Amino acid sequence: MKKIILSISITFILILSLYVYSQENSLTGEEIMKKVDENAFYEKIEYRGKMIIKKGDKSRFKTMHVYAEGEEKALIEFTNPGDAGTKYLKLSNELWIYFPDAEEIVKISGHMLRESMMGSDFSYEDMMENEKLLEKYDVDVIGSEIVKQAEEERSCYVLELNAKEKDVTYAKRKVWVDKERFVVLKGQLFALSGKLLKEMVVNKVQKYDNRYFATELVMTNKLIDDSSTVFQMEEIDFDVDFPDRIFSKRSLER
């Protein structure tokens, strides 16, 4: 009788394991990325940010106050000594920078948006990106791996994203998506040639109501030796109410 009960228990565990496995692997790449986009995309956000820019054994620190609305509007005001009052305003695909010392506004557009922001490993587009990746990329599930995030080991989907059009910043992305929280814990960014340009690793994820959101990550530039930038977010407020006039060129000089 004990052998029969043991056999039934083992069979039940195997069936349950197969069911869980099939449920995990029944999601398509599009379904996974839809959940990722739901977590990452915001209608409105306000937060305090910090960048730690590391070049070899030297580090520089930048702090900022950020407002953003949808895909089209963002305002970054730097607050650290040396950069205080410098502002970046994004309106659609155009960017204006205000330099307080010169009292000058400079417009950046096109491929210039892919240049480094404040000497960091983030481009202007990286810092101001708030787009749903599913709208710009075709997605394939190519595997499953364990990624260490903080002190945890997280089971992740491995996805390959290929751009639908040629005008995107990165022609291909490879991302590791947490199977439970649907947050990208690691990402690799590739040029059209297939060359690896940058790698991103998430250090911290926090829950805000029903969403999981990455609040600390490290971007490494694979084209420059020993170059990386830690980006941290705090005092995050989603769907905050702020006046639309904040996203105007007139507001840059205030």
C-alpha positions in Angstrom: 0.0 0.0 0.0 2.8 2.4 0.9 4.5 1.7 -2.5 1.2 2.5 -4.2 0.7 5.8 -2.3 4.3 6.8 -3.0 3.9 6.0 -6.7 0.7 8.1 -6.9 2.5 11.0 -5.1 5.4 10.9 -7.5 3.1 10.8 -10.5 1.1 13.7 -9.1 4.3 15.8 -8.6 5.5 15.0 -12.1 2.1 16.0 -13.6 2.0 19.2 -11.6 5.6 20.0 -12.7 4.8 19.4 -16.3 1.7 21.6 -15.9 3.6 24.5 -14.4 6.3 24.1 -17.1 3.7 24.2 -19.9 2.0 27.2 -18.3 5.3 29.1 -18.1 6.2 28.3 -21.7 2.8 28.9 -23.2 3.4 32.6 -23.4 4.5 34.0 -26.7 7.2 36.6 -27.0 4.5 39.2 -27.8 2.6 38.3 -24.6 5.7 38.5 -22.5 6.7 41.9 -23.9 3.2 43.2 -23.4 3.5 42.5 -19.7 6.9 44.1 -19.6 5.6 47.2 -21.4 2.7 47.4 -18.9 5.2 47.5 -16.0 7.7 49.9 -17.6 5.5 52.4 -19.5 4.0 55.4 -17.6 1.6 58.1 -18.4 3.3 60.6 -16.0 6.2 60.3 -13.7 8.3 62.5 -11.4 11.4 61.4 -9.6 14.8 62.3 -8.2 17.7 60.6 -10.0 21.4 60.0 -9.6 24.1 58.9 -12.0 27.5 57.6 -10.9 29.7 57.7 -14.0 32.8 55.5 -13.8 35.8 55.8 -16.1 38.6 53.5 -15.0 39.3 54.3 -11.3 37.6 57.7 -11.4 33.9 58.4 -10.6 31.7 61.5 -11.1 28.3 62.1 -9.6 25.3 63.8 -11.2 21.9 64.4 -9.5 18.7 65.4 -11.3 15.0 66.1 -11.0 12.9 64.5 -13.7 9.4 65.0 -15.1 8.0 63.0 -18.0 4.7 62.5 -19.7 4.0 59.6 -22.2 6.4 59.1 -25.1 6.6 62.7 -26.2 7.6 64.9 -23.3 10.3 64.9 -20.7 12.2 67.5 -18.6 15.5 66.8 -16.8 17.0 69.4 -14.5 20.4 68.7 -13.1 20.9 69.7 -9.5 24.5 68.7 -8.6 27.2 71.4 -8.1 28.8 72.2 -11.4 25.7 71.3 -13.5 23.0 73.0 -11.4 20.4 74.6 -13.6 21.3 72.7 -16.8 18.1 71.4 -18.3 17.1 69.0 -21.0 13.7 69.2 -22.6 12.3 66.5 -24.9 9.4 67.2 -27.2 8.7 64.3 -29.6 11.9 63.6 -31.5 13.6 66.8 -30.6 15.7 67.8 -27.6 16.7 71.3 -26.3 19.5 71.8 -23.7 19.7 75.0 -21.6 23.1 76.0 -20.3 22.6 78.5 -17.4 26.2 79.9 -17.5 25.9 80.9 -21.1 22.1 81.5 -20.9 21.9 79.6 -24.1 19.4 77.0 -25.5 20.8 74.5 -28.0 18.7 72.1 -30.1 19.7 68.5 -30.7 18.0 66.2 -33.1 18.5 63.2 -35.4 21.6 61.1 -34.8 23.0 63.5 -32.2 20.4 62.1 -29.8 22.5 59.0 -29.7 25.5 60.7 -28.2 26.5 60.5 -24.6 24.5 62.5 -22.0 26.8 64.3 -19.5 29.7 62.0 -20.3 27.7 58.9 -19.1 27.2 55.6 -20.8 23.6 56.6 -21.5 22.7 58.4 -24.7 20.1 61.2 -24.7 17.6 58.7 -26.1 18.4 56.1 -23.4 17.7 58.5 -20.7 14.5 59.9 -22.1 13.1 56.7 -23.5 9.5 55.8 -22.5 8.3 53.7 -25.5 6.6 50.4 -25.7 9.2 48.1 -27.2 6.5 45.8 -28.7 5.5 48.6 -31.0 9.0 48.8 -32.5 10.3 45.2 -32.3 9.4 41.7 -33.4 9.9 39.3 -30.5 11.0 35.7 -30.2 11.5 33.5 -27.1 14.9 31.9 -27.5 15.4 30.3 -24.1 15.2 30.4 -20.4 18.0 31.2 -17.9 18.7 32.1 -14.3 19.8 35.7 -13.6 21.2 36.8 -10.3 19.5 40.0 -9.2 20.7 41.4 -5.8 20.9 38.4 -3.5 18.3 36.4 -5.5 18.4 34.0 -8.4 15.5 34.8 -10.7 14.2 32.6 -13.5 14.0 34.5 -16.7 12.7 34.3 -20.3 15.4 35.1 -22.8 14.0 37.1 -25.7 15.4 38.4 -28.9 14.0 41.6 -30.3 14.5 42.6 -33.9 13.6 46.1 -35.0 10.6 46.4 -37.4 12.1 49.6 -39.0 15.6 51.0 -39.6 15.3 54.3 -37.7 15.4 52.8 -34.2 18.5 53.3 -32.0 19.3 49.6 -31.6 18.7 47.2 -34.4 18.5 44.2 -32.1 18.1 43.7 -28.4 18.5 40.6 -26.2 16.6 40.8 -22.9 16.2 38.6 -19.9 12.7 39.0 -18.4 11.8 37.9 -14.9 9.1 35.2 -15.3 7.3 36.2 -12.1 7.5 40.1 -12.2 7.9 40.7 -15.9 10.8 43.2 -15.5 13.8 43.2 -17.7 16.7 42.2 -15.4 19.4 42.2 -18.1 19.6 43.6 -21.6 22.1 43.7 -24.5 21.9 46.3 -27.2 23.2 45.7 -30.7 24.0 47.7 -33.9 22.7 46.7 -37.3 26.0 44.9 -37.9 25.4 42.7 -35.0 28.1 44.3 -32.8 27.3 44.5 -29.1 27.2 48.2 -28.1 25.9 48.3 -24.5 24.9 46.0 -21.7 22.4 46.8 -19.0 22.0 45.0 -15.7 19.2 45.8 -13.1 20.3 45.9 -9.5 17.0 46.8 -7.8 13.3 46.3 -8.5 10.5 47.8 -6.4 6.8 47.3 -6.5 4.4 50.3 -6.9 0.8 49.3 -6.5 0.3 46.7 -9.3 3.6 47.3 -11.2 7.2 46.2 -10.7 9.7 48.9 -11.7 13.5 48.9 -12.0 14.9 51.6 -9.7 18.7 51.0 -10.1 20.6 49.7 -13.1 24.1 49.7 -14.5 24.8 50.6 -18.2 28.2 49.4 -19.6 29.5 50.7 -22.8 31.1 47.8 -24.7 33.0 50.1 -27.1 35.0 51.8 -24.3 37.2 50.0 -21.9 36.2 50.1 -18.2 33.3 52.5 -18.7 30.0 52.2 -16.9 27.2 54.3 -15.3 25.0 53.4 -12.3 21.6 55.1 -12.5 19.4 55.3 -9.4 15.8 56.5 -9.0 14.1 57.6 -5.8 11.0 59.5 -4.6 9.2 58.1 -7.6 5.6 59.3 -8.1 3.5 57.9 -11.0 0.6 59.7 -12.5 1.5 62.8 -10.6 -0.3 66.0 -11.5 1.9 68.8 -12.9 1.1 71.6 -15.3 1.7 71.1 -19.0 3.6 74.4 -19.3 6.5 72.6 -17.6 7.3 71.1 -21.0 7.9 74.3 -22.9 11.0 76.0 -24.1 10.1 79.1 -22.1 10.3 77.0 -18.9 13.9 76.2 -19.6 15.1 79.7 -18.6 13.1 79.9 -15.4 
